[in-house]
Amino acid sequence: MDIEYEGQFQQDQYYRAVRAILTPPLRSTLIRLAVFIAIAAAVAYLFYANLRDGTVSEIENNRQRLALFAGGIATLYLVTPYVGITSNAKRLWKKPATQRVRSGRISPEGITSGEKLTPWTSYTRKYLYDDMVLLLTASGGMSLLPRQFFRDEMDWKRFRQMVDQYATNAKNYTR
């Protein structure tokens, strides 16, 4: 049995969806943090070693400048993926296509939005929240379906069951 949906995105839900898509995975963040800590420790040791004897030669001074430059590059490496996530979400929210009313149906074959059917097998990631479900395809397609798109709680629960049952190829990111 098909489930019909219709509604408009709420701004906070849309922002959360964009942040979920653009935020790097925890593993990537931990690797970036480890690289940053290693470089910061090397820079701190260099400064400590140079200041220990009390005199700083021109060569040591240049090494300190180079170390500070490397520290700045390491800081950029650490924070770059996180800068601009909110501004991207705001920019995307301002597009008229984002704020239009969306409607479609959900069936055992997949999710139909307008005339386009996206089969369940094409979804590679799924983000399950209490108030919305975000499904992503390998080609960058996104199906964001908040709870308020559904007529009643029963349709919402049936949809969540269909996601669990049919989107088996998708890696689960429960929040």
ABEGO torsion letter per residue (X at the ends): XBBBBBEBBBAAAAAAAAAAAABBBAAAAAAAAAAAAAAAAAAAAAAAAAAAAGBBBAAAAAAAAAAAAAAAAAAAAAAAAABGAAAAAAAAAABAAAABBBBEBBBAAEBBBEABBBBAAABABBBBBAABBBBBBAAGBBBBBBAAABABAAAAAAAAAAAAAABAABBBBBX
